Amino acid sequence: MKKGIHPENYRLVVFKDMSNDDVFLCKSTAETKDSIEFEGQEYPLIKMEISSTSHPFYTGKVKLVDTAGRVDKFMNKYKKFAK
């Protein structure tokens, strides 16, 4: 591992998923101006739009897209321009 290229300012930070209000504590170097009280102590707060607790891949709520229907629709629409 190269010396002098890794950040030294790791600190405990609270990450909050704004879509489902899930909160967890982790170390980070991310800068923030917000703070939150978590488990009786004040921590910097990083707001996220999505995390593993709300992402469809992890929750099992994956939407299937009908790509075959889209391709057929495209081919039928532009068949007249084929040479």
JONOR-V452997 format. One record per residue. N is the residue number from 1. SS is DSSP state (H for helix, E for strand, L for the rest). OMEGA is omega in whole degrees, 0 to 359 (* if undefined). BURIAL is 1 if it has 24 or more other ideal C-beta (glycine too) atoms within 12 Angstrom, else 0. Layout:
n=(N/N)
ss=(SS/SS)
omega=(OMEGA/OMEGA)
burial=(BURIAL/BURIAL)
This chain:
n=(1/2/3/4/5/6/7/8/9/10/11/12/13/14/15/16/17/18/19/20/21/22/23/24/25/26/27/28/29/30/31/32/33/34/35/36/37/38/39/40/41/42/43/44/45/46/47/48/49/50/51/52/53/54/55/56/57/58/59/60/61/62/63/64/65/66/67/68/69/70/71/72/73/74/75/76/77/78/79/80/81/82/83)
ss=(L/L/L/L/L/L/L/L/L/L/E/E/E/E/E/E/E/L/L/L/L/L/E/E/E/E/E/E/L/L/L/L/L/L/E/E/E/E/L/L/E/E/E/E/E/E/E/E/L/L/L/L/L/L/L/H/H/H/H/L/L/L/L/L/L/L/H/H/H/H/H/H/H/H/H/H/H/L/H/H/H/L/L)
omega=(180/180/174/180/182/181/181/189/175/178/177/182/176/175/181/175/185/181/180/177/174/184/174/184/182/175/182/173/183/179/178/176/181/175/182/174/183/180/175/179/179/180/170/184/173/180/181/177/183/178/181/179/180/181/182/180/182/182/180/180/182/177/177/181/180/183/180/178/179/180/179/179/178/182/179/182/185/179/182/180/181/180/*)
burial=(0/0/0/0/0/0/0/0/0/0/0/0/1/1/1/1/0/0/0/0/0/0/0/1/0/0/0/0/0/0/0/0/0/0/0/1/0/0/0/0/0/0/1/1/1/1/0/1/0/0/1/0/0/0/0/0/0/0/0/0/0/0/0/0/0/0/0/0/0/0/0/0/0/0/0/0/0/0/0/0/0/0/0)
